[in-house]
């Protein structure tokens, strides 16, 4: 099993969510995060432009079976990309085990 974490633009969240559902990723967690990066978002307030180094993003946490890793990553890359600096990052790590709390079963079948 793999844990795929993606940090994406908030504006791309709906497109990413829909694309993941279309390929069969029906469960994931997400939360709003603030980070620092190479992108500097500009803001205009009362006609004055200023930039801030704090960047608002959405963090997705997805666990999939090994054979679904490439599909999930490709879907994230396609749906989240704008081609501009600040599109985000994807991190992949191994998951040793998974348990379904309700039944006590464990293993890859718990993700279905």
MDTraj code that builds the backbone (N, CA, C; nanometers):
import mdtraj as md
import numpy as np

residues = "UNK UNK UNK UNK UNK UNK UNK UNK UNK UNK UNK UNK UNK UNK UNK UNK UNK UNK UNK UNK UNK UNK UNK UNK UNK UNK UNK UNK UNK UNK UNK UNK UNK UNK UNK UNK UNK UNK UNK UNK UNK UNK UNK UNK UNK UNK UNK UNK UNK UNK UNK UNK UNK UNK UNK UNK UNK UNK UNK UNK UNK UNK UNK UNK UNK UNK UNK UNK UNK UNK UNK UNK UNK UNK UNK UNK UNK UNK UNK UNK UNK UNK UNK UNK UNK UNK UNK UNK UNK UNK UNK UNK UNK UNK UNK UNK UNK UNK UNK UNK UNK UNK UNK UNK UNK UNK UNK UNK UNK UNK UNK UNK".split()
xyz = np.array([
    [0.0839, -0.1178, 0.0000],
    [0.0000, 0.0000, 0.0000],
    [0.0881, 0.1238, 0.0000],
    [0.0363, 0.2299, -0.0577],
    [0.1085, 0.3565, -0.0661],
    [0.0236, 0.4686, -0.0084],
    [0.0903, 0.5603, 0.0575],
    [0.0261, 0.6832, 0.1022],
    [0.0735, 0.7935, 0.0097],
    [-0.0199, 0.8570, -0.0560],
    [0.0111, 0.9647, -0.1482],
    [-0.0407, 1.0936, -0.0865],
    [0.0497, 1.1870, -0.0632],
    [0.0130, 1.3164, -0.0090],
    [0.0374, 1.4206, -0.1170],
    [-0.0613, 1.5026, -0.1405],
    [-0.0500, 1.6060, -0.2429],
    [-0.0840, 1.7406, -0.1824],
    [-0.0042, 1.8395, -0.2158],
    [-0.0319, 1.9768, -0.1766],
    [-0.0621, 2.0505, -0.3056],
    [-0.1848, 2.0995, -0.3168],
    [-0.2306, 2.1583, -0.4421],
    [-0.2902, 2.2970, -0.4178],
    [-0.3123, 2.3694, -0.5264],
    [-0.3807, 2.4978, -0.5187],
    [-0.5252, 2.4746, -0.4731],
    [-0.5759, 2.5622, -0.3890],
    [-0.7158, 2.5512, -0.3465],
    [-0.8100, 2.5616, -0.4658],
    [-0.7744, 2.6418, -0.5628],
    [-0.8610, 2.6625, -0.6790],
    [-0.8732, 2.5380, -0.7660],
    [-0.7827, 2.4417, -0.7507],
    [-0.7864, 2.3196, -0.8308],
    [-0.8506, 2.2029, -0.7557],
    [-0.8910, 2.2245, -0.6314],
    [-0.9423, 2.1147, -0.5503],
    [-1.0633, 2.0445, -0.6133],
    [-1.1608, 2.1189, -0.6605],
    [-1.2810, 2.0568, -0.7173],
    [-1.2469, 1.9704, -0.8380],
    [-1.1597, 2.0189, -0.9239],
    [-1.1193, 1.9415, -1.0419],
    [-1.0445, 1.8151, -1.0008],
    [-0.9575, 1.8270, -0.9003],
    [-0.8824, 1.7104, -0.8525],
    [-0.9764, 1.6093, -0.7875],
    [-1.0665, 1.6557, -0.7028],
    [-1.1624, 1.5669, -0.6367],
    [-1.2442, 1.4892, -0.7394],
    [-1.2972, 1.5589, -0.8389],
    [-1.3785, 1.4937, -0.9412],
    [-1.2969, 1.3942, -1.0231],
    [-1.1745, 1.4310, -1.0580],
    [-1.0881, 1.3422, -1.1361],
    [-1.0536, 1.2158, -1.0564],
    [-1.0266, 1.2315, -0.9269],
    [-0.9974, 1.1146, -0.8431],
    [-1.1190, 1.0227, -0.8347],
    [-1.2362, 1.0787, -0.8176],
    [-1.3575, 0.9972, -0.8135],
    [-1.3794, 0.9235, -0.9451],
    [-1.3483, 0.9894, -1.0570],
    [-1.3664, 0.9271, -1.1883],
    [-1.2765, 0.8063, -1.2109],
    [-1.1601, 0.8014, -1.1438],
    [-1.0705, 0.6858, -1.1605],
    [-1.0867, 0.5841, -1.0474],
    [-1.1773, 0.6109, -0.9542],
    [-1.2053, 0.5126, -0.8499],
    [-1.1451, 0.5393, -0.7138],
    [-1.0873, 0.6566, -0.6934],
    [-1.0390, 0.6936, -0.5600],
    [-1.1551, 0.7648, -0.4916],
    [-1.2244, 0.6905, -0.4057],
    [-1.3469, 0.7422, -0.3462],
    [-1.3321, 0.7845, -0.2016],
    [-1.2133, 0.7661, -0.1447],
    [-1.1930, 0.8076, -0.0062],
    [-1.0557, 0.8706, 0.0074],
    [-1.0519, 0.9889, 0.0645],
    [-0.9268, 1.0535, 0.1023],
    [-0.9579, 1.1617, 0.2036],
    [-0.8558, 1.2054, 0.2726],
    [-0.8705, 1.3140, 0.3693],
    [-0.8057, 1.4389, 0.3119],
    [-0.8539, 1.5543, 0.3534],
    [-0.7913, 1.6793, 0.3098],
    [-0.8073, 1.7843, 0.4181],
    [-0.7204, 1.8818, 0.4126],
    [-0.7297, 1.9948, 0.5032],
    [-0.6590, 2.1141, 0.4406],
    [-0.6951, 2.2325, 0.4874],
    [-0.6331, 2.3559, 0.4391],
    [-0.5036, 2.3795, 0.5141],
    [-0.4010, 2.4177, 0.4393],
    [-0.2702, 2.4428, 0.4982],
    [-0.2163, 2.5757, 0.4467],
    [-0.1211, 2.6290, 0.5193],
    [-0.0485, 2.7475, 0.4772],
    [0.0988, 2.7125, 0.4767],
    [0.1686, 2.7519, 0.3714],
    [0.3098, 2.7178, 0.3634],
    [0.3908, 2.8288, 0.2998],
    [0.5170, 2.8019, 0.2853],
    [0.6101, 2.8925, 0.2199],
    [0.6648, 2.8218, 0.0974],
    [0.6878, 2.8959, -0.0086],
    [0.7409, 2.8351, -0.1300],
    [0.8032, 2.9388, -0.2197],
    [0.8304, 2.8969, -0.3439],
    [0.8921, 2.9867, -0.4404],
    [0.7932, 3.0867, -0.4980],
    [0.6648, 3.0530, -0.4934],
    [0.5634, 3.1417, -0.5474],
    [0.5348, 3.2536, -0.4487],
    [0.5167, 3.3711, -0.5013],
    [0.4766, 3.4848, -0.4196],
    [0.3412, 3.5305, -0.4708],
    [0.2383, 3.5092, -0.3921],
    [0.1048, 3.5521, -0.4334],
    [0.0918, 3.7016, -0.4121],
    [0.0425, 3.7711, -0.5121],
    [0.0210, 3.9141, -0.5012],
    [-0.1214, 3.9438, -0.4595],
    [-0.1393, 4.0442, -0.3797],
    [-0.2725, 4.0867, -0.3354],
    [-0.2860, 4.2366, -0.3609],
    [-0.4063, 4.2763, -0.3922],
    [-0.4344, 4.4185, -0.4116],
    [-0.5393, 4.4585, -0.3094],
    [-0.5096, 4.5596, -0.2322],
    [-0.6031, 4.6116, -0.1341],
    [-0.6109, 4.7616, -0.1520],
    [-0.7296, 4.8087, -0.1860],
    [-0.7530, 4.9517, -0.2090],
    [-0.6530, 5.0102, -0.3091],
    [-0.6288, 4.9326, -0.4131],
    [-0.5428, 4.9801, -0.5204],
    [-0.3945, 4.9658, -0.4963],
    [-0.3566, 4.9163, -0.3787],
    [-0.2152, 4.8985, -0.3471],
    [-0.1820, 4.7501, -0.3585],
    [-0.0802, 4.7184, -0.4370],
    [-0.0398, 4.5796, -0.4571],
    [0.0706, 4.5434, -0.3579],
    [0.0555, 4.4286, -0.2952],
    [0.1598, 4.3794, -0.2051],
    [0.1655, 4.2274, -0.2169],
    [0.2768, 4.1704, -0.1768],
    [0.2903, 4.0247, -0.1846],
    [0.3156, 3.9691, -0.0454],
    [0.2854, 3.8421, -0.0318],
    [0.3068, 3.7750, 0.0956],
    [0.3735, 3.6415, 0.0684],
    [0.4516, 3.5945, 0.1605],
    [0.5183, 3.4664, 0.1409],
    [0.4341, 3.3506, 0.1938],
    [0.3244, 3.3796, 0.2620],
    [0.2345, 3.2741, 0.3085],
    [0.1406, 3.2353, 0.1952],
    [0.1407, 3.1069, 0.1597],
    [0.0637, 3.0594, 0.0459],
    [-0.0413, 2.9603, 0.0948],
    [-0.1667, 2.9854, 0.0590],
    [-0.2774, 2.8975, 0.0981],
    [-0.2872, 2.7801, 0.0011],
    [-0.2920, 2.6584, 0.0545],
    [-0.3009, 2.5383, -0.0279],
    [-0.3949, 2.4382, 0.0389],
    [-0.4232, 2.3304, -0.0310],
    [-0.5016, 2.2199, 0.0231],
    [-0.4128, 2.0960, 0.0227],
    [-0.4111, 2.0245, 0.1350],
    [-0.3292, 1.9051, 0.1524],
    [-0.4210, 1.7823, 0.1461],
    [-0.3930, 1.6905, 0.0537],
    [-0.4711, 1.5683, 0.0392],
    [-0.3879, 1.4501, 0.0870],
    [-0.4512, 1.3590, 0.1576],
    [-0.3868, 1.2365, 0.2034],
    [-0.4678, 1.1182, 0.1499],
    [-0.4044, 1.0364, 0.0648],
    [-0.4724, 0.9281, -0.0052],
    [-0.3934, 0.7998, 0.0174],
    [-0.4604, 0.6919, 0.0558],
    [-0.3947, 0.5611, 0.0682],
    [-0.4557, 0.4693, -0.0367],
    [-0.3687, 0.4098, -0.1191],
    [-0.4132, 0.3215, -0.2270],
    [-0.3306, 0.1940, -0.2268],
    [-0.3838, 0.0894, -0.2904],
    [-0.3067, -0.0325, -0.3108],
    [-0.1940, -0.0037, -0.4097],
    [-0.0874, -0.0828, -0.4012],
    [0.0313, -0.0595, -0.4834],
    [-0.0005, -0.0499, -0.6321],
    [-0.0921, -0.1329, -0.6801],
    [-0.1218, -0.1334, -0.8232],
    [-0.2003, -0.0101, -0.8684],
    [-0.2446, 0.0734, -0.7761],
    [-0.3218, 0.1925, -0.8099],
    [-0.2401, 0.3206, -0.7925],
    [-0.1131, 0.3057, -0.7556],
    [-0.0275, 0.4224, -0.7300],
    [-0.0110, 0.5092, -0.8554],
    [0.0268, 0.4503, -0.9674],
    [0.0537, 0.5284, -1.0887],
    [-0.0712, 0.6000, -1.1395],
    [-0.1854, 0.5321, -1.1365],
    [-0.3109, 0.5935, -1.1817],
    [-0.3434, 0.7155, -1.0968],
    [-0.3274, 0.7018, -0.9666],
    [-0.3584, 0.8110, -0.8747],
    [-0.2655, 0.9299, -0.8974],
    [-0.1363, 0.9035, -0.9115],
    [-0.0402, 1.0121, -0.9320],
    [-0.0649, 1.0816, -1.0652],
    [-0.0881, 1.0055, -1.1712],
    [-0.1154, 1.0659, -1.3021],
    [-0.2411, 1.1532, -1.2967],
    [-0.3423, 1.1045, -1.2285],
    [-0.4662, 1.1814, -1.2150],
    [-0.4416, 1.3124, -1.1404],
    [-0.3662, 1.3056, -1.0309],
    [-0.3325, 1.4266, -0.9559],
    [-0.2538, 1.5246, -1.0420],
    [-0.1540, 1.4748, -1.1133],
    [-0.0697, 1.5609, -1.1968],
    [-0.1529, 1.6297, -1.3051],
    [-0.2399, 1.5545, -1.3700],
    [-0.3205, 1.6110, -1.4786],
    [-0.4222, 1.7122, -1.4267],
    [-0.4907, 1.6789, -1.3192],
    [-0.5992, 1.7642, -1.2704],
    [-0.5499, 1.8875, -1.1951],
    [-0.4340, 1.8794, -1.1306],
    [-0.3866, 1.9900, -1.0470],
    [-0.2960, 2.0884, -1.1209],
    [-0.2518, 2.0524, -1.2383],
    [-0.1537, 2.1342, -1.3088],
    [-0.2150, 2.2565, -1.3761],
    [-0.1478, 2.3704, -1.3579],
    [-0.1807, 2.4911, -1.4334],
    [-0.0637, 2.5298, -1.5230],
    [0.0519, 2.4672, -1.4983],
    [0.1724, 2.5004, -1.5731],
    [0.2488, 2.6173, -1.5149],
    [0.2028, 2.6688, -1.4024],
    [0.2665, 2.7840, -1.3385],
    [0.3400, 2.7408, -1.2122],
    [0.4328, 2.8248, -1.1669],
    [0.5010, 2.8015, -1.0403],
    [0.3958, 2.7973, -0.9302],
    [0.4072, 2.7020, -0.8383],
    [0.3141, 2.6940, -0.7260],
    [0.2040, 2.5918, -0.7435],
    [0.2153, 2.5038, -0.8458],
    [0.1132, 2.4012, -0.8656],
    [0.1108, 2.2988, -0.7519],
    [0.2213, 2.2808, -0.6823],
    [0.2211, 2.1928, -0.5665],
    [0.3224, 2.0812, -0.5739],
    [0.3073, 1.9856, -0.4834],
    [0.3982, 1.8724, -0.4715],
    [0.3180, 1.7463, -0.4418],
    [0.3779, 1.6311, -0.4766],
    [0.3210, 1.5007, -0.4438],
    [0.4297, 1.4208, -0.3738],
    [0.3946, 1.3601, -0.2607],
    [0.4868, 1.2768, -0.1842],
    [0.4282, 1.1366, -0.1743],
    [0.5124, 1.0349, -0.1904],
    [0.4666, 0.8966, -0.1841],
    [0.5490, 0.8230, -0.0783],
    [0.4791, 0.7506, 0.0093],
    [0.5476, 0.6702, 0.1110],
    [0.4779, 0.5357, 0.1242],
    [0.5502, 0.4402, 0.1804],
    [0.4963, 0.3055, 0.2007],
    [0.4097, 0.2997, 0.3258],
    [0.3040, 0.2207, 0.3172],
    [0.2195, 0.1904, 0.4328],
    [0.2378, 0.0430, 0.4629],
    [0.2762, 0.0111, 0.5847],
    [0.3027, -0.1284, 0.6205],
    [0.1766, -0.2099, 0.6420],
    [0.0762, -0.1496, 0.6999],
    [-0.0456, -0.2249, 0.7306],
    [-0.1633, -0.1308, 0.7440],
    [-0.2818, -0.1858, 0.7232],
    [-0.4055, -0.1103, 0.7350],
    [-0.5086, -0.1985, 0.8052],
    [-0.5852, -0.1422, 0.8970],
    [-0.6874, -0.2160, 0.9716],
    [-0.8220, -0.1480, 0.9544],
    [-0.9257, -0.2264, 0.9378],
    [-1.0620, -0.1727, 0.9389],
    [-1.1113, -0.1851, 1.0829],
    [-1.1409, -0.0731, 1.1440],
    [-1.1777, -0.0701, 1.2854],
    [-1.3063, -0.1486, 1.3116],
    [-1.4053, -0.1316, 1.2261],
    [-1.5361, -0.1945, 1.2485],
    [-1.5267, -0.3467, 1.2555],
    [-1.4514, -0.4096, 1.1627],
    [-1.4491, -0.5563, 1.1546],
    [-1.3218, -0.6186, 1.2091],
    [-1.2178, -0.5386, 1.2238],
    [-1.0906, -0.5914, 1.2702],
    [-1.0053, -0.6528, 1.1595],
    [-1.0577, -0.6578, 1.0366],
    [-0.9779, -0.7154, 0.9284],
    [-0.8606, -0.6246, 0.8960],
    [-0.7582, -0.6826, 0.8331],
    [-0.6411, -0.6045, 0.7985],
    [-0.5935, -0.6404, 0.6587],
    [-0.5082, -0.5542, 0.6045],
    [-0.4525, -0.5792, 0.4727],
    [-0.5102, -0.4890, 0.3653],
    [-0.4714, -0.5173, 0.2425],
    [-0.5081, -0.4343, 0.1274],
    [-0.6585, -0.4316, 0.1020],
    [-0.7308, -0.5378, 0.1388],
    [-0.8756, -0.5402, 0.1151],
    [-0.9511, -0.4359, 0.1967],
    [-0.8903, -0.3835, 0.3011],
    [-0.9571, -0.2834, 0.3836],
    [-0.9749, -0.1507, 0.3081],
    [-0.9049, -0.1335, 0.1984],
    [-0.9143, -0.0102, 0.1205],
    [-1.0285, -0.0131, 0.0210],
    [-1.0961, -0.1267, 0.0093],
    [-1.2052, -0.1398, -0.0886],
    [-1.3381, -0.1163, -0.0233],
])
top = md.Topology()
chain = top.add_chain()
for i, resn in enumerate(residues, 1):
    res = top.add_residue(resn, chain, resSeq=i)
    for name in ("N", "CA", "C"):
        top.add_atom(name, md.element.get_by_symbol(name[0]), res)
traj = md.Trajectory(xyz[None], top)
